[in-house]
Amino acid sequence: MVAVVSQPDRKRGRGRKESPSPVAERALAQDTPLLRPERVGDGDTAAALAECAPDLGVVVAFGQFIPKAIRTLPRLGYMINGHASLLPRYRGASPIAQAILDGERYTGVSVMRVEREMDAGPVALTRQIEIGERENTGELTQRLSELAAQALLEAVETIAADRAHWTEQNADQASLAPKISRADAEIDWTRSAAHCARQIHAMAPKPGAFTPFADAQGKAAEFKILRARVEGNDSGSEIEPGVLKLAASSENPALRIGTGEGWLVPLEVQRAGGKSMDPEAFLRGHPLEEGTVLGATSERGNDS
């Protein structure tokens, strides 16, 4: 490795103190030449990279547009990128969350050449893994990061041996995974319980799927659901979307929430600014009444 290029130091953590990115911190610890430009395409950065005379560039979650002059600067004339999806599926900023939200059984990583069009370059290799039941974005991200590191090392070795085989992506099969916003995290209880559960796992741990409600004093409040499971309606009774049902006995879940199809059973919840906890502990500190209406459906009131 001849040099590392990372984002400039940013304010991080609760203290909001400026600190280097994890990759920059590792480079500093190993005395590896480090560049931290605001814009990777500026003249000084290009000159510094040219002086390093790299054979190949490796890009992972860099967060800046890389102009052609930088992309083609290495001796081999290109850079490679490890993307967290099986391309051409899920090009974009949030491939992991989108795969969970869509209910995909499998995902993986793709090592591709970096081109002007986002995540559209030819692919050298892919590695596939199965998405676990109730696995959230944070957990899957960790697994995919480890897989990507292995795949990139393999790709570099293959390129060095002049054995890389590049496959052009089929643009007709491409799909997008746009950046997640807070609006994407609000639970719509009129959707099925299965969809709500996928949304909860896709948004966890951040931003966290949330639902607004009116507390006992009638004030607007909200809480997050970080993990959940689906329960069918075996009794055949009518389920009202967004209506909260408390356990009648210790043998039943602490709470269930009605959806457009089936019950959503929270397994891990969190009040704003608080710690995540199981529903039993949550209800001891933040009592909710049977029949409380959650989400946009709360406009109907709590008289159901």
Summary of the structure (lengths in Angstrom):
residues: 304
radius of gyration: 23.5
end to end distance: 64.4
largest distance: 72.1
contacts: 903
relative contact order: 0.09
helix: 28%
strand: 25%
